[in-house]
Amino acid sequence: MNQVPAIKLNNGTLMPQLGFGVWQVPDAEAEHAVGTALEAGYRSIDTAAIYGNEKGTGKAVAASGLPREELFVTTKLWNGRKQTWNRDAVLRAFDDSLSKLGLDHVDLYLIHWPRPMRDDFVGIWKTFEEIAASGRAKAVGVSNFRPQDLDRIAAESALVPAVNQVELHPLHPQAALRAEHTARGIVTEAWSPLGQGKELLTLPAVAEIAAAHGRSAAQVVLRWHLLHGTVVIPKSVTPARIRENLDVFGFELDAAEMAALDAVGAGAAGRRIGPDPAEFDV
Protein backbone atom coordinates (compact mmCIF):
# COMPACT_ATOMS: atom_id res chain seq x y z
CA MET A 1 0.00 0.00 0.00
CA ASN A 2 1.26 3.48 -0.85
CA GLN A 3 1.96 5.21 2.47
CA VAL A 4 2.98 8.58 1.04
CA PRO A 5 0.97 11.39 2.64
CA ALA A 6 -0.45 14.20 0.55
CA ILE A 7 0.22 17.90 1.02
CA LYS A 8 -2.63 20.26 0.19
CA LEU A 9 -1.50 23.10 -2.07
CA ASN A 10 -2.92 26.60 -1.74
CA ASN A 11 -5.53 25.94 -4.44
CA GLY A 12 -6.72 22.71 -2.82
CA THR A 13 -4.78 20.35 -5.11
CA LEU A 14 -3.28 17.36 -3.30
CA MET A 15 0.40 16.61 -3.97
CA PRO A 16 2.24 13.49 -2.74
CA GLN A 17 4.93 14.53 -0.26
CA LEU A 18 7.43 12.07 -1.72
CA GLY A 19 7.99 11.80 -5.45
CA PHE A 20 10.49 10.55 -8.00
CA GLY A 21 12.88 12.93 -9.76
CA VAL A 22 14.42 12.27 -13.17
CA TRP A 23 17.10 14.97 -13.42
CA GLN A 24 20.13 13.67 -15.36
CA VAL A 25 18.26 10.52 -16.44
CA PRO A 26 18.68 10.15 -20.23
CA ASP A 27 15.44 9.91 -22.17
CA ALA A 28 16.30 6.38 -23.28
CA GLU A 29 16.53 5.31 -19.62
CA ALA A 30 13.66 7.39 -18.27
CA GLU A 31 10.94 4.97 -19.31
CA HIS A 32 12.53 2.14 -17.36
CA ALA A 33 13.44 4.26 -14.32
CA VAL A 34 10.02 5.88 -14.06
CA GLY A 35 8.32 2.56 -14.72
CA THR A 36 10.30 1.01 -11.86
CA ALA A 37 9.33 3.90 -9.59
CA LEU A 38 5.64 3.61 -10.45
CA GLU A 39 5.74 -0.14 -9.89
CA ALA A 40 7.40 0.44 -6.51
CA GLY A 41 4.57 2.74 -5.46
CA TYR A 42 5.60 6.28 -6.36
CA ARG A 43 2.72 8.33 -7.71
CA SER A 44 4.47 11.68 -8.22
CA ILE A 45 7.00 12.18 -11.03
CA ASP A 46 9.08 15.34 -11.48
CA THR A 47 10.61 16.17 -14.85
CA ALA A 48 11.44 19.34 -16.83
CA ALA A 49 11.82 20.47 -20.42
CA ILE A 50 15.58 20.94 -20.00
CA TYR A 51 16.03 17.38 -18.72
CA GLY A 52 15.25 16.10 -22.20
CA ASN A 53 13.34 13.11 -20.85
CA GLU A 54 9.69 14.13 -21.01
CA LYS A 55 9.06 11.58 -23.79
CA GLY A 56 10.50 8.68 -21.81
CA THR A 57 8.65 9.82 -18.71
CA GLY A 58 5.39 9.98 -20.63
CA LYS A 59 5.91 6.52 -22.10
CA ALA A 60 6.34 5.10 -18.60
CA VAL A 61 3.19 6.84 -17.38
CA ALA A 62 1.22 5.44 -20.31
CA ALA A 63 2.63 1.95 -19.95
CA SER A 64 1.91 1.83 -16.22
CA GLY A 65 -1.81 1.47 -16.79
CA LEU A 66 -2.44 3.54 -13.69
CA PRO A 67 -5.48 5.83 -13.72
CA ARG A 68 -4.40 9.38 -14.55
CA GLU A 69 -6.13 10.71 -11.44
CA GLU A 70 -3.79 8.62 -9.27
CA LEU A 71 -0.68 10.28 -10.71
CA PHE A 72 0.90 13.67 -10.07
CA VAL A 73 3.14 14.85 -12.91
CA THR A 74 5.32 17.96 -12.67
CA THR A 75 7.29 19.60 -15.45
CA LYS A 76 9.01 22.95 -15.81
CA LEU A 77 9.45 25.77 -18.30
CA TRP A 78 13.09 26.17 -19.30
CA ASN A 79 13.18 29.97 -19.52
CA GLY A 80 16.65 30.22 -21.08
CA ARG A 81 18.12 33.40 -22.51
CA LYS A 82 18.07 32.16 -26.09
CA GLN A 83 14.32 32.77 -26.17
CA THR A 84 12.22 35.90 -25.72
CA TRP A 85 9.62 34.74 -23.25
CA ASN A 86 6.45 36.43 -24.36
CA ARG A 87 3.02 34.88 -23.95
CA ASP A 88 3.12 32.90 -27.20
CA ALA A 89 6.55 31.44 -26.45
CA VAL A 90 5.44 30.26 -23.00
CA LEU A 91 2.30 28.66 -24.40
CA ARG A 92 4.29 26.93 -27.16
CA ALA A 93 6.74 25.56 -24.61
CA PHE A 94 3.90 24.30 -22.44
CA ASP A 95 2.17 22.66 -25.40
CA ASP A 96 5.46 21.02 -26.38
CA SER A 97 5.88 19.57 -22.89
CA LEU A 98 2.33 18.20 -22.90
CA SER A 99 2.91 16.66 -26.33
CA LYS A 100 6.14 14.96 -25.27
CA LEU A 101 4.54 13.67 -22.09
CA GLY A 102 1.50 12.47 -24.02
CA LEU A 103 -0.83 14.14 -21.51
CA ASP A 104 -3.68 16.58 -21.75
CA HIS A 105 -2.70 18.23 -18.48
CA VAL A 106 0.02 18.27 -15.85
CA ASP A 107 -0.54 18.53 -12.15
CA LEU A 108 2.14 21.16 -11.56
CA TYR A 109 3.97 23.50 -13.94
CA LEU A 110 6.95 25.48 -12.68
CA ILE A 111 9.10 28.38 -13.89
CA HIS A 112 12.49 26.70 -13.66
CA TRP A 113 14.66 29.70 -12.64
CA PRO A 114 13.94 33.35 -11.83
CA ARG A 115 16.85 34.81 -13.85
CA PRO A 116 16.36 38.20 -12.17
CA MET A 117 18.88 39.88 -14.46
CA ARG A 118 16.46 39.35 -17.37
CA ASP A 119 13.47 40.85 -15.53
CA ASP A 120 10.93 38.73 -17.39
CA PHE A 121 9.58 36.20 -14.89
CA VAL A 122 6.60 38.38 -13.92
CA GLY A 123 5.48 38.40 -17.55
CA ILE A 124 5.97 34.64 -17.72
CA TRP A 125 3.90 34.27 -14.56
CA LYS A 126 1.04 36.17 -16.19
CA THR A 127 0.89 33.43 -18.82
CA PHE A 128 1.09 30.80 -16.08
CA GLU A 129 -2.08 32.39 -14.71
CA GLU A 130 -3.76 31.62 -18.03
CA ILE A 131 -2.46 28.05 -18.02
CA ALA A 132 -3.79 27.50 -14.51
CA ALA A 133 -7.17 29.01 -15.40
CA SER A 134 -7.43 26.69 -18.41
CA GLY A 135 -7.11 23.61 -16.22
CA ARG A 136 -4.26 22.24 -18.29
CA ALA A 137 -2.08 22.61 -15.19
CA LYS A 138 -3.86 21.86 -11.95
CA ALA A 139 -1.39 24.08 -10.11
CA VAL A 140 1.46 26.39 -11.07
CA GLY A 141 4.53 27.42 -9.16
CA VAL A 142 8.16 28.38 -9.34
CA SER A 143 11.60 26.90 -8.77
CA ASN A 144 14.71 28.48 -7.27
CA PHE A 145 12.92 31.75 -6.46
CA ARG A 146 14.21 34.00 -3.68
CA PRO A 147 11.97 36.01 -1.32
CA GLN A 148 12.51 39.16 -3.39
CA ASP A 149 11.42 37.28 -6.51
CA LEU A 150 8.29 36.10 -4.74
CA ASP A 151 7.68 39.73 -3.71
CA ARG A 152 7.74 40.76 -7.37
CA ILE A 153 5.06 38.22 -8.23
CA ALA A 154 2.94 39.19 -5.22
CA ALA A 155 3.08 42.84 -6.23
CA GLU A 156 1.74 42.16 -9.72
CA SER A 157 -0.40 39.03 -9.43
CA ALA A 158 -3.11 37.74 -7.13
CA LEU A 159 -2.06 34.16 -7.91
CA VAL A 160 0.34 32.86 -5.28
CA PRO A 161 2.75 30.14 -6.48
CA ALA A 162 1.61 26.78 -5.12
CA VAL A 163 5.17 25.47 -4.80
CA ASN A 164 8.73 26.76 -4.78
CA GLN A 165 11.16 23.96 -5.64
CA VAL A 166 14.61 24.81 -4.30
CA GLU A 167 17.91 23.21 -3.41
CA LEU A 168 17.40 21.92 0.11
CA HIS A 169 19.19 19.35 2.26
CA PRO A 170 20.78 19.35 5.73
CA LEU A 171 23.95 21.01 4.44
CA HIS A 172 21.84 23.78 2.88
CA PRO A 173 18.71 23.76 5.08
CA GLN A 174 17.13 27.04 3.89
CA ALA A 175 15.35 27.58 7.22
CA ALA A 176 14.58 31.25 6.54
CA LEU A 177 13.21 30.51 3.08
CA ARG A 178 11.07 27.68 4.41
CA ALA A 179 9.60 30.07 6.96
CA GLU A 180 8.91 32.58 4.18
CA HIS A 181 7.06 29.93 2.23
CA THR A 182 4.93 28.99 5.22
CA ALA A 183 3.98 32.61 5.78
CA ARG A 184 3.02 33.01 2.11
CA GLY A 185 1.09 29.74 1.77
CA ILE A 186 3.68 28.21 -0.55
CA VAL A 187 4.77 24.58 -0.27
CA THR A 188 8.52 23.97 -0.12
CA GLU A 189 9.82 21.25 -2.43
CA ALA A 190 13.43 20.06 -2.21
CA TRP A 191 15.58 19.21 -5.19
CA SER A 192 18.80 17.31 -4.47
CA PRO A 193 17.31 16.34 -1.09
CA LEU A 194 20.22 13.96 -0.47
CA GLY A 195 22.90 16.48 -1.36
CA GLN A 196 23.98 14.84 -4.64
CA GLY A 197 26.93 13.08 -3.13
CA LYS A 198 28.56 11.08 -0.39
CA GLU A 199 29.60 13.94 1.94
CA LEU A 200 26.19 14.43 3.54
CA LEU A 201 25.41 10.74 3.81
CA THR A 202 28.71 9.94 5.57
CA LEU A 203 28.57 12.70 8.18
CA PRO A 204 28.80 11.28 11.72
CA ALA A 205 25.53 12.93 12.79
CA VAL A 206 23.67 11.26 9.92
CA ALA A 207 25.44 7.90 10.24
CA GLU A 208 24.80 7.66 13.99
CA ILE A 209 21.08 8.31 13.62
CA ALA A 210 20.86 5.83 10.74
CA ALA A 211 22.58 3.15 12.83
CA ALA A 212 20.26 3.80 15.76
CA HIS A 213 17.22 3.14 13.59
CA GLY A 214 18.66 0.36 11.45
CA ARG A 215 18.10 2.54 8.39
CA SER A 216 20.27 3.92 5.61
CA ALA A 217 21.64 7.45 5.78
CA ALA A 218 19.50 8.37 2.78
CA GLN A 219 16.34 7.17 4.53
CA VAL A 220 17.18 9.26 7.60
CA VAL A 221 17.73 12.41 5.52
CA LEU A 222 14.49 11.86 3.61
CA ARG A 223 12.65 11.37 6.91
CA TRP A 224 14.13 14.69 8.13
CA HIS A 225 12.65 16.42 5.08
CA LEU A 226 9.24 14.84 5.54
CA LEU A 227 9.05 15.75 9.22
CA HIS A 228 9.80 19.36 8.28
CA GLY A 229 6.79 19.26 5.94
CA THR A 230 8.92 19.47 2.80
CA VAL A 231 8.04 17.72 -0.46
CA VAL A 232 10.98 15.63 -1.68
CA ILE A 233 11.89 14.13 -5.07
CA PRO A 234 14.91 11.83 -4.68
CA LYS A 235 16.41 10.45 -7.87
CA SER A 236 17.97 7.08 -8.58
CA VAL A 237 18.14 4.67 -11.48
CA THR A 238 18.99 1.72 -9.22
CA PRO A 239 15.85 -0.33 -8.50
CA ALA A 240 16.90 -1.20 -4.94
CA ARG A 241 17.54 2.45 -4.09
CA ILE A 242 14.32 3.54 -5.77
CA ARG A 243 12.46 1.21 -3.43
CA GLU A 244 14.58 2.15 -0.41
CA ASN A 245 13.90 5.87 -0.88
CA LEU A 246 10.17 5.16 -0.71
CA ASP A 247 10.47 3.07 2.45
CA VAL A 248 10.75 5.99 4.88
CA PHE A 249 7.46 5.83 6.78
CA GLY A 250 8.12 3.07 9.31
CA PHE A 251 10.20 5.08 11.78
CA GLU A 252 10.33 8.48 13.45
CA LEU A 253 13.09 10.89 14.41
CA ASP A 254 12.84 12.42 17.86
CA ALA A 255 13.37 16.10 18.65
CA ALA A 256 17.03 15.58 19.51
CA GLU A 257 17.71 13.76 16.26
CA MET A 258 15.93 16.44 14.23
CA ALA A 259 17.96 19.10 16.03
CA ALA A 260 21.19 17.25 15.30
CA LEU A 261 20.35 17.12 11.60
CA ASP A 262 19.28 20.77 11.62
CA ALA A 263 22.66 21.67 13.13
CA VAL A 264 24.58 19.99 10.30
CA GLY A 265 23.92 22.98 8.07
CA ALA A 266 24.00 25.76 10.67
CA GLY A 267 25.59 28.77 9.02
CA ALA A 268 26.20 26.71 5.89
CA ALA A 269 25.22 29.33 3.31
CA GLY A 270 28.30 28.36 1.32
CA ARG A 271 27.28 24.71 1.10
CA ARG A 272 25.09 25.20 -1.93
CA ILE A 273 25.71 22.51 -4.53
CA GLY A 274 23.78 23.98 -7.45
CA PRO A 275 23.84 27.47 -8.98
CA ASP A 276 23.01 30.63 -7.06
CA PRO A 277 19.58 31.84 -8.27
CA ALA A 278 20.78 35.44 -8.05
CA GLU A 279 23.43 34.77 -10.69
CA PHE A 280 22.26 31.83 -12.79
CA ASP A 281 21.51 32.76 -16.41
CA VAL A 282 21.97 30.18 -19.16
N, C-alpha and C positions, 0 to 999 in steps of 0.2 A: 504494500500500500504506500502511496506517495505521502510522506509526512511533511512535505514542505509547506510552511504556513504562507498565507497571502498577506500582502501589505495593501491597504486601500489607498489609492492615489487621490489627489485632491479633486478629481472629477468623479470619484466613485468607482473607477476601474480597479479591479483586483489584479495584483501583480505577484507572482511567486517570489518569495524572498531569496531563493537560491536558484540560479539558472546556469546555463552552460555557455561559455564564451568561445568564439572561434577565431579570435585574432591570431594571425600568423599561421592559420591552417590553410594550406593550398586548396583551391577549389576542387581539385581531383580527389583530395582526401576528406573534404568536408562532409560529403554524403555519408561516408562510413562513420566518421567521428560523431556527427550529429545523430545518425541512426543508432549508434551505440548508446549515446546519452539518452535518447528518447526511450530506448528499450530498458535502460536502467531505471527510468522513472522521472527524469528531468522533463519539465513541461514548459520551461522558458528558455529560449535560444536568443543569443545576442550576436548580431553580425553588423556589418557596415559596408557601405559602397566601396570604401577604399580597401577593404580586406580582400576584395576580388573573389569572394566565395559565396555570394548570394545564390548563385545557381545551384551549387552543390548543397547548400543549406536547404533550399526549396525542394530539391529532389528528395532529400531525407524526410522532410515534413510530409511530402506527398506519399512516399513509400511507407511511412509509418502506419497509415490507416487510422490514425487517431482523429477523432472529431476535432474540427477546427476550433470549436469553442473551448476545448481543453488545453489549447496551446497558447503561449504568449510569445510573440515574435517581435523582436526589436531590430531596427536598422537605423542607419545614420546618414545624414547628408554630408558628403565630403565637400566642404565649402572652401576649396583651394583657390589660390590666387590666379590661376590660369583662366578663371571663369568670372564673368561679371554676374553677380548673383541677384538678378532682378526676379520678379515674380515668375515669368515664363521659364527661366532657367531652373528655379527651384521646383516648379511643377514637373518639368521634364525629368529632372533627376529623381523625383519621387516616383513618377510613373515607371522609370527605368528600373528602379529597385523592386517595385511590385512585379514587373514583368519577369525579372530574373528569379525572384522568389516563387513565382507562379501563384501569387495570392491576390485577392481582391482588396485586402486591407492588411495593415500591420497593427499590432497592439500598442506599439510605442515608436515614435519617430523623433530622433534627436538631431540637433545641430552639433556637429562633431567637435568643433573648436570655436572659441569666440573671435580670435584674430582681431583684437581690439585696434590694432594699427590700421586695419582696413575700414573700420567704422561702418560695417554693413550688416551686422547681425540683427539689428533691430528691424531692418527692412525684410530680412529673411524670416524673422519671427512673424511678421505680419502675414506672410504667405503660409506659415505654419498654422496660424489661426484659421485660415481658409481650409487647410487640409483637415484640421481637427473638426471643423464645422461640417465638413462633407461626410464624416464618418469613416473615411478611408484610413485614418489613424485613430484608434480609440483614445489615445493620449499622445501629447507631444511634450518634449522637454529639451534639455540641453546637456552638453557634456563639456567638462573642463572649464566651466564658467566660474569666475571669481565674484565675490559680493558686489563689486562695483559694476560688473557686467549684468548681474541680476537687477541692480538698481536701474540700469538703463532700460531694461525691458519693462520693469514695473512703472517707470515714468511714462511710457508710451503705449502700454498695452494692459488691458484688464485681465488678460489670460496669464495666469501664473504657471510657469513650467511645472509639470508633474514630477519630473525627476531631474537631478543633476548628477551625471555619471562622472566621477573624478578618480584620480589616482588616490588610493586609500589602502593602508595596511599598517601594522603596528610601528614600522619605522617611519611612516609618514601619516600620522593618525588624523590630521585635519580636524581636530576637536572644535576649533572656532568656526570652521566652515560648516561642520555638522550642526552646530547650534544655530547658525544662520538659517540653514535649511529648515530646521524644526520651526523656527519663528515665522518663516515665510510659508509654511505648508508644502514644502518641497521634500520629496523622498531622496535620500542619499543612496547612490549606487556606487559600488567600488569596482574599478577596474584594477587589474593586477593585485587582487586581494591577498595573494601569497607572496608578493614582493618580487616576483619574476626570477628568483634565484635561490641559492642555498644559504646565503647569509642569514636571512630572517629565520629560516627553519632550523638552523643549527645553533641559534642563540641559547645560552643556558636557561634563561627564563622560560623560553618556549619548550625546550627539551624536557625540563623538569616537570612542567605541568603535563606534558604529553605522557611521560612515564607514569605519573601519578594516576592517570586515567586509563592507561593501557591503550592509548590512541596515538595516531601519528601527529607530528608537528603541524602538518597541513590541516588536519581535522580540528586541532585546537585553535589555530588562527581563524579558520572559518567560523568556528563556534563563537569566538570573540566578536567577529563582525555581526553575526546574527543577534547576539545578546545586546549589542549596541543599536539594533533596529535597522542596520544597513542591509541593502540588497547586494548580493554578491554573485559574480559570474566567473568562477574559476574555469580555467582552460586546461585541457589535457587531450592527447590523442591516444593515451594508453588506457585500454579498457579497465584494468584494475584500478587505476587512479581515478578514472571517471566515476566508477562506482564508489570508491572510497570517499571522494569529495562530496558525495550525496549522503553518505552515512554519518551525519553529524548531529543527529537529533536524539541520541540515546544517552547523553550525558550532559552535565551542567558544569559551569565554572562558577566558583564562589566569588564573593566580593574581593577577597585577597588575590585570587588568581587574575581576575579582571584588572585589578589595580596594577599587578605586576606586568601584565601585557601592555596596559596603558603607559606605564613608565618606560617601556622599551624605546618609545619614540619621543620622550619628553625633550623639547627643545631641538627636535631633529628636522628643522626646516630644510636643512641641506641634504636630507636623505631621499629627496625626490629621485625616482628612477627615470620617469618619462620627461618630456619637455615641459618647460615653464609656460603656462597659458598666457602670461603677459608678453612673451617673446615669440611664441611659436607661430610661424607663417610660412607655409609650404604651398 
